């Protein structure tokens, strides 16, 4: 019987029917005991998480803990994260303190400090959490000495993590210039063209000698920044904006999801049809999603490939409505008006305690938190109201 249910759940999972798979596994867990029950519940909560059913995933986690077996610090890490997703932040912080792995605990502390507006302290804890293990991703590591806060002939800023992080921390590039004669930037994507044009950095080549490096996400820590500036710091190319002429309607850019491989992608993916339907009568809706499986009605698809094109298209938008992804940071860095729809445990740049708040990292970003965990209906309704107010005020 259990094998039959397991196989059925596997078929559902392979067909991306995650909630149904989780339900089958949770039912199966009622008929076994011990480690077998624990394993079934672990798989069930993963399926529920992939279905953006965090309350059900949390229920499975609590059932795992109640068994009293296989309990380690990772269980408390997961419980702390689920509680964050459910907007139960005091409980989440309590369980974060039970995490034995100091690196993970310090990264969790940095998130809560950001939420309290204690940015300098937050980056100190983030650096402790990194413990010299930088987010190099798929990029080859540079074997260069780290910057010692002294003047050098050559300094290279090394990109880390995703495109959104590169854009966030690019605001600090100019602050490094007084410390060197030549400032280089190293990345493997077309953001380099944008940064060369905006910050006059040079492309780093491996034959450059006498060079020290700064991991991009360490910039505010090394520069001992107290607070972020919210002033725009990137511009778009005017010649490329000519590729995206506007008609007499307001232009509203929409972005529905970020990197599908990100572990929180289901939490931050917006329902495309509901978002389009809620805003289609307010102006021209344009797609800002680079990768998509199909084209949707009432959404215009304008071509953009490199980041220079993306910034140009964004700069023609009157409002950008997006989930928590690199498009949000790109539009915000230009100073465009952004409506950011986010879950309760959103990234540190969007941390605030009110249902609607302004980001302290950018000039004109309205952060709209889910009115109910894992549900977007209320956020989309607020987004429409905000968009109307913003367009009427122009």
LOPA-171591 format. One record per residue: x, y, z of N, C-alpha, C in turn. Coordinates in steps of 0.2 Angstrom, whole numbers, plus 5000, padded with zeros to 4 digits. Example, Ala and Ser with C-alpha at 12.3 -4.5 7.8 and 13.67 -1.06 7.14 Angstrom:
BEGIN
REC  n.x  n.y  n.z ca.x ca.y ca.z  c.x  c.y  c.z
REC 5066 4972 5039 5062 4978 5039 5066 4984 5039
REC 5064 4989 5035 5068 4995 5036 5064 5000 5039
//
This chain:
BEGIN
REC  n.x  n.y  n.z ca.x ca.y ca.z  c.x  c.y  c.z
REC 5004 4994 5000 5000 5000 5000 5004 5006 5000
REC 5009 5006 5004 5014 5012 5005 5018 5013 4998
REC 5020 5008 4996 5024 5008 4989 5019 5011 4984
REC 5013 5009 4984 5008 5011 4978 5008 5019 4979
REC 5006 5021 4985 5006 5028 4987 5012 5032 4985
REC 5018 5029 4987 5024 5033 4985 5025 5034 4978
REC 5023 5028 4974 5024 5028 4967 5019 5033 4963
REC 5013 5034 4966 5008 5038 4964 5011 5046 4965
REC 5013 5047 4971 5016 5053 4973 5022 5055 4968
REC 5026 5050 4966 5032 5052 4962 5029 5054 4955
REC 5024 5051 4953 5021 5053 4946 5018 5060 4946
REC 5015 5061 4952 5012 5068 4952 5018 5073 4953
REC 5023 5072 4956 5029 5076 4957 5032 5077 4950
REC 5033 5072 4947 5036 5073 4940 5032 5077 4935
REC 5025 5077 4936 5021 5081 4932 5019 5088 4935
REC 5023 5090 4940 5023 5096 4944 5016 5097 4947
REC 5013 5092 4949 5007 5092 4953 5009 5092 4961
REC 5013 5097 4963 5016 5096 4969 5011 5096 4975
REC 5006 5100 4975 5001 5099 4981 4998 5093 4982
REC 4996 5090 4976 4993 5083 4976 4998 5078 4979
REC 5004 5078 4976 5010 5074 4978 5011 5074 4986
REC 5011 5081 4988 5012 5082 4996 5006 5079 5000
REC 5000 5079 4997 4994 5077 5001 4995 5069 5001
REC 4996 5066 4996 4997 5058 4995 5002 5056 5000
REC 5008 5060 5000 5014 5058 5005 5012 5059 5012
REC 5008 5064 5014 5006 5065 5021 5001 5060 5023
REC 4996 5058 5018 4992 5052 5020 4996 5046 5021
REC 5001 5045 5017 5004 5038 5018 5008 5038 5024
REC 5010 5044 5027 5014 5044 5033 5010 5042 5039
REC 5003 5042 5038 4999 5040 5044 4999 5032 5045
REC 5002 5029 5040 5002 5021 5041 5009 5018 5042
REC 5014 5023 5044 5020 5020 5045 5023 5024 5052
REC 5028 5021 5055 5031 5024 5061 5038 5025 5060
REC 5041 5029 5065 5048 5029 5065 5051 5033 5059
REC 5057 5031 5057 5061 5035 5052 5057 5035 5045
REC 5053 5029 5044 5050 5029 5038 5044 5035 5038
REC 5041 5036 5043 5036 5041 5044 5040 5048 5043
REC 5046 5049 5046 5049 5055 5046 5051 5057 5039
REC 5053 5052 5035 5055 5053 5028 5050 5055 5024
REC 5044 5051 5025 5038 5053 5021 5036 5060 5022
REC 5036 5062 5028 5034 5069 5030 5039 5074 5027
REC 5045 5072 5027 5050 5077 5024 5049 5078 5017
REC 5047 5073 5013 5046 5073 5006 5039 5077 5005
REC 5034 5076 5009 5028 5079 5009 5029 5087 5009
REC 5033 5089 5014 5034 5096 5015 5037 5099 5010
REC 5042 5096 5007 5046 5098 5001 5041 5099 4995
REC 5036 5095 4994 5031 5095 4989 5026 5101 4990
REC 5024 5102 4996 5020 5108 4998 5024 5114 4997
REC 5030 5114 4999 5034 5120 4998 5034 5122 4991
REC 5035 5117 4986 5036 5119 4979 5029 5121 4977
REC 5024 5119 4980 5017 5122 4978 5015 5128 4981
REC 5020 5131 4985 5018 5138 4988 5013 5137 4993
REC 5013 5131 4996 5008 5129 5002 5012 5129 5008
REC 5015 5134 5010 5019 5134 5016 5016 5132 5023
REC 5009 5134 5024 5006 5132 5030 5006 5124 5030
REC 5004 5121 5025 5004 5114 5025 5011 5111 5026
REC 5016 5114 5023 5023 5112 5023 5025 5113 5031
REC 5023 5118 5034 5025 5119 5041 5021 5114 5045
REC 5015 5112 5044 5012 5107 5047 5016 5100 5047
REC 5018 5098 5041 5022 5092 5040 5029 5093 5045
REC 5032 5099 5045 5038 5100 5049 5036 5099 5056
REC 5031 5101 5059 5029 5100 5066 5028 5093 5067
REC 5025 5089 5062 5024 5082 5064 5030 5079 5064
REC 5035 5081 5060 5042 5078 5060 5045 5079 5067
REC 5045 5085 5069 5048 5087 5076 5044 5083 5081
REC 5038 5082 5081 5034 5078 5086 5036 5071 5087
REC 5039 5068 5081 5042 5061 5082 5048 5061 5086
REC 5052 5066 5087 5057 5066 5092 5063 5062 5089
REC 5064 5061 5083 5069 5057 5080 5072 5062 5074
REC 5079 5060 5073 5082 5064 5068 5082 5072 5068
REC 5082 5074 5074 5081 5081 5076 5088 5084 5076
REC 5090 5089 5072 5096 5092 5072 5095 5100 5070
REC 5100 5103 5070 5100 5111 5069 5096 5113 5063
REC 5097 5108 5058 5094 5110 5051 5086 5110 5052
REC 5083 5106 5056 5076 5106 5057 5074 5113 5060
REC 5078 5116 5065 5077 5122 5068 5078 5128 5063
REC 5083 5127 5058 5084 5132 5053 5078 5132 5048
REC 5075 5126 5047 5069 5126 5042 5063 5129 5046
REC 5062 5127 5052 5057 5130 5056 5057 5137 5057
REC 5063 5140 5058 5064 5147 5058 5062 5150 5051
REC 5064 5147 5046 5062 5150 5039 5055 5150 5038
REC 5052 5144 5039 5045 5143 5038 5041 5149 5042
REC 5043 5150 5048 5040 5155 5052 5040 5162 5049
REC 5046 5163 5046 5047 5169 5043 5042 5170 5037
REC 5042 5164 5033 5037 5165 5027 5030 5166 5030
REC 5028 5163 5036 5021 5164 5038 5021 5171 5042
REC 5026 5175 5042 5025 5181 5045 5025 5181 5053
REC 5028 5176 5056 5028 5175 5063 5035 5176 5065
REC 5037 5182 5065 5044 5184 5065 5047 5183 5072
REC 5043 5185 5078 5046 5184 5084 5048 5176 5086
REC 5043 5172 5084 5045 5165 5084 5051 5163 5080
REC 5051 5165 5074 5056 5164 5069 5063 5166 5072
REC 5063 5172 5075 5070 5174 5078 5072 5169 5084
REC 5067 5167 5088 5069 5162 5093 5072 5156 5091
REC 5069 5153 5086 5072 5147 5083 5078 5148 5079
REC 5079 5154 5076 5085 5155 5073 5091 5155 5078
REC 5090 5157 5084 5095 5157 5090 5097 5150 5092
REC 5093 5145 5090 5094 5138 5091 5098 5134 5086
REC 5100 5138 5081 5104 5135 5075 5111 5134 5078
REC 5114 5128 5077 5121 5127 5080 5126 5129 5075
REC 5125 5129 5069 5129 5131 5064 5130 5139 5064
REC 5136 5141 5066 5137 5148 5067 5136 5153 5061
REC 5138 5150 5055 5138 5154 5049 5130 5155 5047
REC 5126 5149 5048 5119 5150 5046 5116 5155 5051
REC 5118 5154 5058 5114 5158 5063 5116 5166 5062
REC 5122 5167 5060 5124 5174 5059 5121 5177 5053
REC 5120 5173 5047 5116 5176 5042 5109 5177 5043
REC 5106 5173 5047 5099 5174 5050 5099 5180 5054
REC 5104 5181 5058 5104 5188 5062 5104 5194 5058
REC 5108 5193 5053 5109 5199 5048 5102 5201 5045
REC 5098 5196 5044 5091 5198 5041 5087 5201 5046
REC 5087 5199 5052 5083 5203 5057 5085 5210 5058
REC 5092 5211 5058 5095 5217 5059 5093 5222 5053
REC 5093 5219 5047 5091 5223 5042 5084 5226 5043
REC 5080 5221 5045 5073 5223 5046 5072 5228 5051
REC 5076 5229 5056 5076 5234 5061 5079 5240 5059
REC 5082 5240 5053 5086 5246 5050 5093 5247 5053
REC 5095 5242 5056 5102 5242 5058 5107 5239 5053
REC 5108 5243 5048 5111 5241 5042 5119 5239 5043
REC 5122 5243 5046 5130 5242 5047 5131 5236 5051
REC 5127 5235 5057 5127 5229 5061 5125 5223 5057
REC 5120 5224 5053 5118 5218 5049 5123 5216 5044
REC 5127 5220 5041 5132 5218 5036 5138 5215 5040
REC 5139 5217 5046 5145 5214 5050 5143 5207 5052
REC 5136 5205 5053 5134 5198 5054 5134 5195 5048
REC 5133 5198 5042 5133 5194 5036 5140 5192 5034
REC 5145 5196 5036 5152 5195 5034 5154 5189 5039
REC 5152 5189 5045 5153 5183 5049 5150 5177 5047
REC 5144 5178 5044 5141 5172 5041 5144 5169 5035
REC 5147 5174 5031 5150 5172 5025 5157 5168 5027
REC 5160 5170 5032 5166 5167 5035 5171 5165 5029
REC 5172 5170 5025 5177 5170 5020 5175 5165 5014
REC 5169 5162 5015 5166 5158 5009 5161 5162 5005
REC 5164 5165 5000 5160 5170 4996 5156 5167 4991
REC 5151 5170 4989 5146 5167 4984 5148 5168 4977
REC 5153 5164 4975 5156 5164 4969 5152 5162 4963
REC 5147 5157 4965 5142 5155 4960 5146 5150 4955
REC 5144 5151 4949 5148 5147 4944 5154 5151 4941
REC 5155 5156 4944 5161 5160 4941 5168 5157 4944
REC 5173 5157 4940 5179 5155 4942 5182 5160 4947
REC 5185 5157 4953 5187 5161 4958 5194 5165 4956
REC 5194 5171 4958 5201 5174 4957 5205 5173 4963
REC 5211 5171 4962 5216 5170 4967 5220 5176 4968
REC 5217 5181 4971 5220 5188 4973 5219 5189 4980
REC 5223 5193 4983 5223 5195 4990 5217 5200 4991
REC 5213 5199 4997 5207 5203 4998 5210 5210 5000
REC 5206 5215 4998 5207 5222 4999 5208 5223 5007
REC 5213 5227 5009 5215 5228 5016 5213 5235 5018
REC 5208 5239 5014 5206 5246 5016 5211 5251 5015
REC 5217 5249 5011 5222 5254 5010 5222 5255 5002
REC 5226 5260 5000 5227 5262 4993 5231 5257 4989
REC 5229 5256 4983 5232 5251 4979 5232 5254 4972
REC 5237 5251 4968 5237 5253 4961 5231 5251 4957
REC 5229 5244 4958 5224 5241 4955 5219 5237 4960
REC 5213 5239 4959 5208 5235 4963 5203 5232 4958
REC 5200 5226 4960 5195 5223 4956 5189 5221 4960
REC 5183 5224 4958 5177 5221 4962 5175 5215 4958
REC 5174 5210 4962 5172 5203 4960 5165 5202 4961
REC 5161 5201 4956 5154 5200 4956 5152 5194 4960
REC 5147 5194 4964 5144 5188 4967 5137 5187 4966
REC 5135 5181 4968 5128 5179 4968 5124 5181 4961
REC 5118 5183 4962 5114 5185 4956 5115 5192 4953
REC 5111 5193 4947 5111 5199 4944 5108 5205 4949
REC 5103 5203 4953 5100 5208 4957 5105 5210 4962
REC 5109 5206 4965 5114 5208 4970 5120 5212 4967
REC 5122 5211 4961 5126 5215 4957 5124 5222 4957
REC 5117 5223 4955 5115 5229 4954 5114 5233 4961
REC 5112 5229 4966 5111 5232 4973 5118 5235 4975
REC 5123 5231 4974 5130 5234 4977 5134 5238 4972
REC 5131 5239 4966 5135 5243 4962 5135 5250 4964
REC 5130 5252 4969 5129 5259 4971 5136 5261 4975
REC 5140 5256 4977 5146 5258 4981 5152 5258 4976
REC 5152 5257 4970 5158 5256 4966 5162 5263 4966
REC 5158 5268 4965 5162 5275 4965 5166 5276 4972
REC 5163 5273 4977 5166 5274 4984 5173 5271 4984
REC 5175 5267 4980 5181 5263 4980 5187 5267 4976
REC 5184 5271 4971 5189 5275 4967 5195 5279 4970
REC 5193 5282 4976 5199 5286 4980 5204 5281 4982
REC 5203 5275 4982 5208 5270 4985 5213 5267 4980
REC 5212 5269 4973 5216 5265 4968 5217 5270 4962
REC 5222 5268 4958 5223 5271 4951 5218 5269 4946
REC 5218 5262 4946 5213 5258 4941 5208 5254 4945
REC 5202 5255 4943 5197 5251 4946 5194 5246 4941
REC 5194 5240 4942 5191 5235 4938 5185 5232 4940
REC 5181 5228 4936 5175 5225 4938 5176 5218 4934
REC 5174 5213 4938 5174 5206 4935 5167 5203 4936
REC 5164 5201 4930 5158 5197 4930 5158 5194 4923
REC 5153 5189 4923 5152 5185 4917 5146 5187 4913
REC 5143 5193 4914 5137 5194 4910 5137 5201 4908
REC 5131 5203 4904 5131 5210 4901 5130 5216 4906
REC 5130 5215 4912 5130 5220 4917 5136 5224 4916
REC 5142 5221 4914 5148 5224 4914 5148 5230 4909
REC 5144 5230 4904 5143 5235 4899 5140 5241 4903
REC 5135 5240 4907 5131 5245 4910 5136 5248 4915
REC 5140 5244 4919 5144 5247 4924 5150 5251 4921
REC 5153 5249 4916 5158 5252 4912 5156 5259 4910
REC 5150 5260 4907 5147 5266 4905 5145 5271 4911
REC 5142 5268 4916 5140 5272 4922 5145 5274 4927
REC 5150 5269 4928 5155 5270 4933 5162 5271 4931
REC 5163 5270 4924 5170 5271 4921 5175 5266 4924
REC 5172 5260 4926 5177 5255 4928 5179 5251 4922
REC 5185 5247 4923 5187 5244 4917 5186 5236 4918
REC 5186 5233 4912 5185 5226 4912 5191 5222 4915
REC 5191 5218 4920 5196 5214 4923 5199 5209 4918
REC 5205 5208 4917 5208 5203 4913 5213 5200 4917
REC 5214 5193 4916 5218 5189 4921 5226 5191 4921
REC 5228 5195 4915 5235 5197 4915 5237 5203 4919
REC 5232 5206 4922 5233 5212 4926 5236 5210 4933
REC 5242 5213 4934 5246 5211 4940 5245 5216 4946
REC 5248 5215 4951 5248 5220 4957 5241 5222 4958
REC 5237 5217 4960 5229 5219 4960 5227 5215 4967
REC 5222 5219 4970 5218 5216 4976 5211 5216 4974
REC 5207 5212 4977 5200 5211 4975 5195 5212 4981
REC 5189 5214 4979 5184 5216 4984 5178 5212 4982
REC 5176 5207 4985 5169 5204 4984 5164 5209 4984
REC 5159 5209 4979 5155 5215 4978 5150 5215 4984
REC 5148 5210 4987 5143 5210 4993 5147 5212 5000
REC 5153 5213 4999 5157 5215 5005 5158 5222 5005
REC 5156 5226 5000 5157 5233 4999 5155 5237 5005
REC 5148 5236 5007 5146 5241 5013 5149 5239 5019
REC 5151 5233 5020 5155 5231 5026 5162 5234 5026
REC 5165 5233 5021 5172 5236 5021 5172 5244 5021
REC 5167 5247 5018 5167 5254 5018 5164 5257 5024
REC 5161 5252 5029 5158 5254 5035 5152 5259 5034
REC 5148 5257 5029 5142 5261 5028 5137 5260 5033
REC 5134 5266 5036 5129 5266 5041 5122 5265 5038
REC 5121 5268 5032 5114 5268 5029 5115 5268 5022
REC 5111 5265 5018 5111 5266 5010 5108 5272 5008
REC 5111 5275 5003 5108 5280 4999 5102 5278 4995
REC 5097 5281 4994 5091 5279 4990 5091 5283 4983
REC 5096 5287 4982 5097 5291 4976 5098 5286 4970
REC 5095 5287 4964 5096 5283 4958 5104 5284 4956
REC 5106 5278 4954 5114 5278 4952 5115 5275 4946
REC 5110 5273 4942 5111 5270 4935 5107 5274 4930
REC 5110 5275 4924 5106 5278 4919 5105 5273 4913
REC 5100 5274 4909 5099 5270 4903 5102 5274 4897
REC 5104 5270 4891 5106 5273 4885 5100 5276 4881
REC 5101 5283 4880 5095 5286 4877 5094 5284 4869
REC 5100 5282 4866 5099 5279 4859 5095 5272 4859
REC 5096 5268 4864 5092 5262 4865 5085 5263 4867
REC 5084 5268 4870 5077 5269 4872 5072 5271 4866
REC 5076 5273 4860 5072 5274 4854 5069 5268 4851
REC 5072 5262 4853 5069 5256 4851 5062 5254 4854
REC 5060 5258 4859 5054 5256 4863 5050 5262 4863
REC 5047 5265 4857 5043 5271 4857 5036 5269 4861
REC 5034 5275 4864 5027 5274 4867 5022 5277 4863
REC 5016 5274 4865 5010 5278 4862 5007 5283 4867
REC 5001 5285 4867 4998 5290 4872 4996 5286 4878
REC 4997 5280 4879 4995 5277 4885 5001 5276 4890
REC 4999 5276 4897 5005 5275 4902 5007 5268 4900
REC 5014 5267 4902 5017 5261 4900 5018 5257 4907
REC 5016 5251 4908 5016 5248 4914 5020 5241 4913
REC 5026 5240 4916 5030 5234 4915 5028 5229 4920
REC 5028 5223 4918 5026 5217 4922 5032 5212 4922
REC 5034 5210 4928 5038 5204 4929 5035 5199 4934
REC 5035 5193 4932 5031 5188 4936 5035 5184 4940
REC 5041 5182 4938 5045 5177 4942 5053 5179 4941
REC 5057 5176 4946 5064 5177 4945 5067 5170 4942
REC 5073 5169 4944 5077 5163 4943 5073 5157 4945
REC 5071 5153 4941 5067 5147 4943 5071 5142 4947
REC 5078 5142 4947 5082 5138 4951 5083 5140 4958
REC 5081 5146 4959 5081 5149 4966 5077 5145 4971
REC 5079 5144 4977 5075 5139 4982 5069 5143 4984
REC 5068 5149 4983 5062 5153 4985 5058 5155 4979
REC 5059 5152 4974 5056 5154 4967 5048 5154 4968
REC 5046 5148 4971 5038 5148 4972 5035 5153 4976
REC 5039 5155 4981 5036 5160 4986 5035 5167 4982
REC 5040 5168 4977 5039 5175 4975 5037 5175 4967
REC 5034 5170 4965 5031 5169 4958 5024 5172 4958
REC 5023 5177 4954 5016 5180 4954 5012 5177 4949
REC 5005 5176 4950 5000 5173 4946 4999 5178 4940
REC 5002 5176 4934 5002 5181 4928 4995 5183 4926
REC 4990 5178 4925 4984 5180 4923 4980 5185 4927
REC 4980 5184 4934 4977 5189 4939 4980 5196 4938
REC 4987 5196 4938 4991 5202 4938 4989 5206 4931
REC 4989 5203 4926 4987 5206 4919 4980 5208 4920
REC 4975 5204 4922 4968 5206 4922 4967 5212 4926
REC 4971 5213 4932 4970 5218 4936 4972 5225 4934
REC 4977 5225 4929 4980 5231 4927 4979 5233 4919
REC 4976 5228 4915 4975 5229 4908 4972 5235 4906
REC 4967 5238 4910 4964 5244 4908 4967 5250 4910
REC 4973 5250 4913 4976 5256 4916 4982 5259 4911
REC 4983 5255 4906 4988 5257 4901 4991 5251 4897
REC 4997 5253 4894 5000 5247 4890 5004 5243 4894
REC 5002 5237 4894 5006 5232 4898 5012 5229 4894
REC 5018 5229 4897 5024 5227 4893 5027 5221 4897
REC 5029 5216 4894 5033 5211 4897 5040 5212 4899
REC 5042 5211 4905 5049 5212 4907 5052 5205 4909
REC 5049 5200 4907 5051 5193 4909 5055 5191 4903
REC 5062 5190 4904 5066 5188 4899 5065 5181 4896
REC 5064 5176 4901 5062 5169 4899 5055 5168 4900
REC 5051 5165 4895 5044 5163 4896 5043 5158 4892
REC 5038 5154 4894 5036 5148 4890 5030 5150 4885
REC 5026 5155 4886 5021 5157 4881 5020 5164 4882
REC 5016 5167 4877 5015 5174 4877 5007 5174 4879
REC 5006 5179 4883 4999 5180 4886 4996 5186 4883
REC 4989 5185 4883 4985 5190 4880 4985 5197 4884
REC 4984 5202 4881 4984 5209 4884 4991 5211 4887
REC 4997 5208 4885 5003 5209 4887 5008 5210 4881
REC 5011 5216 4880 5015 5217 4874 5022 5214 4875
REC 5025 5211 4870 5032 5208 4870 5036 5212 4866
REC 5041 5216 4869 5046 5220 4866 5052 5217 4866
REC 5057 5216 4861 5063 5213 4862 5068 5216 4866
REC 5071 5212 4871 5077 5214 4874 5081 5208 4876
REC 5088 5209 4875 5092 5203 4876 5097 5205 4881
REC 5101 5210 4880 5107 5212 4885 5104 5216 4890
REC 5108 5217 4895 5106 5222 4901 5105 5229 4898
REC 5109 5231 4894 5108 5238 4891 5101 5239 4888
REC 5099 5234 4885 5092 5234 4882 5087 5234 4888
REC 5088 5230 4893 5083 5230 4898 5083 5236 4902
REC 5088 5239 4903 5088 5246 4907 5084 5251 4902
REC 5086 5251 4896 5082 5256 4891 5075 5255 4891
REC 5072 5248 4891 5065 5247 4891 5062 5249 4898
REC 5066 5248 4903 5063 5249 4910 5062 5257 4910
REC 5067 5261 4907 5067 5268 4908 5061 5271 4904
REC 5058 5267 4900 5052 5270 4897 5045 5268 4900
REC 5046 5265 4906 5040 5263 4909 5038 5268 4914
REC 5032 5269 4915 5029 5274 4920 5029 5271 4927
REC 5027 5264 4927 5027 5260 4933 5029 5253 4931
REC 5033 5250 4936 5035 5244 4935 5032 5240 4941
REC 5029 5234 4939 5026 5230 4944 5029 5223 4944
REC 5032 5221 4949 5037 5215 4949 5037 5211 4955
REC 5039 5205 4955 5041 5201 4961 5048 5203 4963
REC 5050 5200 4968 5057 5201 4971 5062 5198 4966
REC 5065 5202 4962 5070 5199 4957 5074 5204 4954
REC 5079 5203 4950 5084 5208 4947 5080 5214 4944
REC 5075 5212 4941 5071 5218 4937 5069 5223 4942
REC 5067 5221 4948 5065 5226 4953 5071 5231 4955
REC 5077 5228 4956 5083 5232 4957 5085 5236 4951
REC 5085 5233 4945 5087 5237 4939 5082 5243 4939
REC 5075 5242 4939 5071 5248 4938 5072 5253 4944
REC 5073 5251 4950 5074 5255 4956 5080 5259 4955
REC 5086 5256 4953 5092 5259 4952 5092 5265 4947
REC 5087 5265 4942 5086 5270 4938 5082 5276 4940
REC 5078 5274 4946 5074 5279 4949 5067 5279 4947
REC 5065 5273 4943 5058 5272 4941 5054 5271 4947
REC 5047 5272 4946 5043 5270 4951 5041 5262 4951
REC 5042 5259 4956 5042 5252 4956 5037 5250 4962
REC 5032 5245 4960 5028 5242 4965 5030 5235 4966
REC 5033 5233 4971 5036 5227 4973 5032 5223 4977
REC 5029 5217 4974 5025 5213 4978 5029 5207 4981
REC 5029 5206 4987 5033 5202 4991 5030 5198 4996
REC 5033 5192 4998 5031 5188 5003 5034 5191 5010
REC 5032 5188 5015 5034 5191 5022 5042 5190 5023
REC 5045 5186 5020 5052 5185 5022 5056 5187 5016
REC 5054 5193 5013 5058 5196 5007 5065 5198 5008
REC 5068 5199 5003 5076 5201 5003 5077 5207 5007
REC 5083 5208 5010 5084 5213 5015 5083 5220 5012
REC 5083 5221 5006 5082 5228 5003 5074 5230 5003
REC 5070 5225 5004 5063 5227 5005 5060 5226 5012
REC 5064 5225 5017 5062 5224 5023 5058 5230 5026
REC 5052 5229 5028 5049 5234 5032 5043 5230 5036
REC 5040 5233 5040 5035 5230 5045 5028 5232 5043
REC 5027 5237 5038 5020 5239 5037 5018 5235 5030
REC 5011 5234 5030 5008 5231 5024 5011 5234 5017
REC 5011 5241 5017 5014 5245 5012 5019 5249 5015
REC 5025 5249 5012 5030 5254 5014 5035 5256 5008
REC 5039 5261 5010 5044 5263 5005 5051 5260 5006
REC 5054 5257 5001 5061 5254 5003 5066 5260 5005
REC 5070 5258 5009 5075 5263 5011 5081 5263 5007
REC 5081 5258 5002 5087 5257 4998 5086 5260 4991
REC 5080 5262 4990 5078 5266 4983 5073 5271 4984
REC 5073 5276 4979 5069 5282 4980 5062 5281 4980
REC 5060 5277 4975 5053 5276 4973 5050 5269 4973
REC 5051 5265 4978 5049 5258 4977 5044 5257 4983
REC 5038 5255 4981 5033 5254 4986 5033 5246 4987
REC 5034 5244 4993 5034 5237 4995 5028 5235 4998
REC 5025 5230 4994 5018 5228 4996 5018 5221 4999
REC 5017 5220 5005 5018 5213 5008 5011 5209 5007
REC 5012 5203 5007 5006 5199 5006 5001 5200 5012
REC 4995 5201 5011 4990 5202 5016 4989 5195 5020
REC 4990 5190 5016 4989 5183 5019 4995 5179 5017
REC 4999 5176 5021 5005 5172 5019 5003 5167 5013
REC 5007 5168 5008 5007 5164 5002 5001 5165 4997
REC 4997 5170 4998 4992 5172 4994 4993 5179 4991
REC 4991 5180 4985 4993 5186 4981 4987 5190 4980
REC 4981 5188 4981 4975 5192 4979 4975 5199 4982
REC 4976 5199 4989 4976 5206 4992 4982 5210 4989
REC 4987 5208 4988 4993 5212 4985 4991 5214 4978
REC 4988 5210 4974 4987 5213 4967 4982 5218 4968
REC 4977 5217 4972 4972 5223 4973 4975 5229 4975
REC 4980 5229 4980 4983 5235 4982 4987 5238 4976
REC 4991 5233 4972 4995 5235 4967 4991 5240 4962
REC 4985 5237 4960 4980 5241 4956 4979 5248 4958
REC 4977 5248 4965 4975 5255 4968 4981 5259 4968
REC 4987 5257 4969 4993 5261 4969 4995 5263 4962
REC 4994 5259 4957 4996 5261 4951 4991 5266 4948
REC 4985 5266 4950 4980 5271 4948 4982 5278 4951
REC 4984 5278 4958 4986 5284 4961 4992 5287 4958
REC 4997 5283 4957 5003 5285 4954 5002 5288 4947
REC 4998 5285 4943 4997 5287 4936 4993 5294 4936
REC 4988 5294 4941 4984 5300 4942 4988 5306 4944
REC 4994 5305 4948 4998 5310 4950 5003 5313 4945
REC 5004 5310 4940 5009 5312 4935 5006 5318 4931
//
